[in-house]
Every structure is written in C-alpha cells, then in structure tokens.
Amino acid sequence: MIRSAKLKDIDRLLEIEQDCFRTDQLSRRNFHYLLTKANAQTIVDEVNGAIRGYAMLLFRRGTATARLYSFATATKFRRQGVAIKLLTTVEEKAKACHCLLLRLETRSDNLPMQQLVTENGYKKLGVVADYYQDAMDAIRFEKCLVAEE
Ligand SMILES: CC(C)(COP(=O)(O)OP(=O)(O)OC[C@H]1O[C@@H](n2cnc3c(N)ncnc32)[C@H](O)[C@@H]1OP(=O)(O)O)[C@@H](O)C(=O)NCCC(=O)NCCS
C-alpha cells in the first residue's frame, strides 16, 4: 500500500537512510521539517506493517518543476517493483499539483537508479560536479510529465 508518510514513520525512515545511503543521509531533524513544514510530499510503501521504501517530492512556488529529493527501497525489498511503484505515484502527485516536469539527481556511480529512470522516460540533463558529501558527481535527470505534441 502506498500512503503519505507520518511523523510516526521517522524511526523507520531513518533506518532506511542508514541502510541505503553511505553519505548525504537525512537526519531526524530533516525528516521532521520535511514532513511538517516544507513544501513537500513524502510517500511510503507499506506491506504488513513494514515500510519497504519511500519517496519525497519537493515543490517550489512559482515553478512547474517538482524535484524528487529522496528515494529509496530498503535492501531486503529490492527488485520487487517497489521503486517503480513509488516513482509512478510521485509522478501522479506532481501532475496533480500542476507540475509539468519532474527533476532528480543521482550519483554518477548509482547504476540501478540510472537504469530505473532512463527506462521510465527520464532524460539526462547534465552532470553536476562535486555534488555529494564525498565529492561524487551527480547526474541530473528530468521527465516531462505531460504528453509532448
Ligand atoms: C535504485 C533503487 C531505488 C531501486 O529500487 P527497487 O525497489 O529495487 O527497484 P524496482 O524493483 O522497482 O526496479 C525497477 C527497475 O529499476 C532498475 N533496477 C533496479 N535495481 C537495479 C539493479 N540493481 N541493477 C540494474 N537495474 C536496476 C531496473 O530497470 C528495474 O526494472 P526490472 O526489475 O524490470 O529490471 C534501490 O536500488 C535503492 O534504494 N538504492 C539505494 C538508494 C538509492 O540509490 N536511491 C536513489 C537516490 S537518487
């Protein structure tokens, strides 16, 4: 089941951060702010009480571009279609908020994420040097959420 993240999910979201990211992990304080005050939407995939993955979208007033700010599937639930389900849902949510584009960055060594997004209609916009805490470059991708004529 996909549902909106709640404050009570933060402990599990922190476990997923530790499981999934070596650098640039979101902290408890980050999650608290992002779930309560930010112009953001966070969804989780939950099955039998277990949160398998999550996705966080950020919006900026005055632009029609949403940003996929954080995205992960816990290791033990990978390759079961969790990410594709989360990605499809955040795209629908961005469209429902009148966004035309969805943008994201991923590490240049993150081949699973690059594979996932290129297979789902995202185009490479460019490389952002020295983007992550360990100085790894990011690849920026964008998808047009409306049918192009
Ligand atoms: C990238 C990630 C989100 C994929 O999650 P997932 O739930 O395992 O992905 P899915 O099962 O929905 O797979 C969807 C597609 O993604 C691609 N993919 C996923 N894992 C892959 C892998 N290890 N190698 C190559 N392609 C992969 C494939 O195209 C796959 O489709 P397929 O199964 O038909 O081949 C997951 O590996 C992850 O959380 N990694 C660590 C955190 C991270 O990198 N987050 C993204 C930050 S930008």
The ligand as an SDF file (V2000), in Angstrom:
LIG
                    3D

 48 50  0  0  0  0  0  0  0  0999 V2000
   17.5580    2.3820   -7.0400 C   0  0  0  0  0  0  0  0  0  0  0  0
   16.5280    1.7130   -6.1330 C   0  0  0  0  0  0  0  0  0  0  0  0
   15.5950    2.7740   -5.5610 C   0  0  0  0  0  0  0  0  0  0  0  0
   15.7230    0.6820   -6.9390 C   0  0  0  0  0  0  0  0  0  0  0  0
   14.7400    0.1380   -6.0670 O   0  0  0  0  0  0  0  0  0  0  0  0
   13.9690   -1.2530   -6.3370 P   0  0  0  0  0  0  0  0  0  0  0  0
   12.7330   -1.2220   -5.4970 O   0  0  0  0  0  0  0  0  0  0  0  0
   14.9000   -2.3770   -6.1490 O   0  0  0  0  0  0  0  0  0  0  0  0
   13.6060   -1.1190   -7.8860 O   0  0  0  0  0  0  0  0  0  0  0  0
   12.4790   -1.9430   -8.6940 P   0  0  0  0  0  0  0  0  0  0  0  0
   12.3880   -3.3490   -8.2000 O   0  0  0  0  0  0  0  0  0  0  0  0
   11.2090   -1.1430   -8.7060 O   0  0  0  0  0  0  0  0  0  0  0  0
   13.1430   -1.9770  -10.1440 O   0  0  0  0  0  0  0  0  0  0  0  0
   12.6890   -1.1350  -11.1890 C   0  0  0  0  0  0  0  0  0  0  0  0
   13.7720   -1.0460  -12.2520 C   0  0  0  0  0  0  0  0  0  0  0  0
   14.9110   -0.3570  -11.7420 O   0  0  0  0  0  0  0  0  0  0  0  0
   16.1080   -0.8770  -12.3640 C   0  0  0  0  0  0  0  0  0  0  0  0
   16.9390   -1.5080  -11.3370 N   0  0  0  0  0  0  0  0  0  0  0  0
   16.6380   -1.6870  -10.0300 C   0  0  0  0  0  0  0  0  0  0  0  0
   17.6790   -2.2710   -9.3900 N   0  0  0  0  0  0  0  0  0  0  0  0
   18.6460   -2.4620  -10.3180 C   0  0  0  0  0  0  0  0  0  0  0  0
   19.9500   -3.0080  -10.2680 C   0  0  0  0  0  0  0  0  0  0  0  0
   20.4840   -3.4770   -9.1320 N   0  0  0  0  0  0  0  0  0  0  0  0
   20.6850   -3.0070  -11.4030 N   0  0  0  0  0  0  0  0  0  0  0  0
   20.1780   -2.5230  -12.5640 C   0  0  0  0  0  0  0  0  0  0  0  0
   18.9250   -2.0110  -12.6800 N   0  0  0  0  0  0  0  0  0  0  0  0
   18.1740   -1.9730  -11.5600 C   0  0  0  0  0  0  0  0  0  0  0  0
   15.6330   -1.9110  -13.3560 C   0  0  0  0  0  0  0  0  0  0  0  0
   15.3730   -1.2250  -14.5590 O   0  0  0  0  0  0  0  0  0  0  0  0
   14.3190   -2.3670  -12.7150 C   0  0  0  0  0  0  0  0  0  0  0  0
   13.4350   -2.9470  -13.6350 O   0  0  0  0  0  0  0  0  0  0  0  0
   13.4840   -4.5420  -13.8480 P   0  0  0  0  0  0  0  0  0  0  0  0
   13.3800   -5.1660  -12.4870 O   0  0  0  0  0  0  0  0  0  0  0  0
   12.3050   -4.7800  -14.7400 O   0  0  0  0  0  0  0  0  0  0  0  0
   14.8100   -4.8290  -14.4850 O   0  0  0  0  0  0  0  0  0  0  0  0
   17.2280    0.9360   -4.9710 C   0  0  0  0  0  0  0  0  0  0  0  0
   18.2660    0.1440   -5.5070 O   0  0  0  0  0  0  0  0  0  0  0  0
   17.7770    1.8070   -3.8440 C   0  0  0  0  0  0  0  0  0  0  0  0
   17.0370    2.2210   -2.9520 O   0  0  0  0  0  0  0  0  0  0  0  0
   19.0870    2.0770   -3.8790 N   0  0  0  0  0  0  0  0  0  0  0  0
   19.7460    2.8350   -2.7900 C   0  0  0  0  0  0  0  0  0  0  0  0
   19.2030    4.2260   -2.6220 C   0  0  0  0  0  0  0  0  0  0  0  0
   19.2310    4.9910   -3.9130 C   0  0  0  0  0  0  0  0  0  0  0  0
   20.1320    4.8370   -4.7190 O   0  0  0  0  0  0  0  0  0  0  0  0
   18.2460    5.8740   -4.0930 N   0  0  0  0  0  0  0  0  0  0  0  0
   18.1720    6.7530   -5.2300 C   0  0  0  0  0  0  0  0  0  0  0  0
   18.8070    8.0510   -4.8770 C   0  0  0  0  0  0  0  0  0  0  0  0
   18.7670    9.1700   -6.2620 S   0  0  0  0  0  0  0  0  0  0  0  0
  1  2  1  0
  2  3  1  0
  2  4  1  0
  2 36  1  0
  4  5  1  0
  5  6  1  0
  6  7  2  0
  6  8  1  0
  6  9  1  0
  9 10  1  0
 10 11  2  0
 10 12  1  0
 10 13  1  0
 13 14  1  0
 14 15  1  0
 15 16  1  0
 15 30  1  0
 16 17  1  0
 17 18  1  0
 17 28  1  0
 18 19  1  0
 18 27  1  0
 19 20  2  0
 20 21  1  0
 21 22  1  0
 21 27  2  0
 22 23  1  0
 22 24  2  0
 24 25  1  0
 25 26  2  0
 26 27  1  0
 28 29  1  0
 28 30  1  0
 30 31  1  0
 31 32  1  0
 32 33  2  0
 32 34  1  0
 32 35  1  0
 36 37  1  0
 36 38  1  0
 38 39  2  0
 38 40  1  0
 40 41  1  0
 41 42  1  0
 42 43  1  0
 43 44  2  0
 43 45  1  0
 45 46  1  0
 46 47  1  0
 47 48  1  0
M  END
$$$$
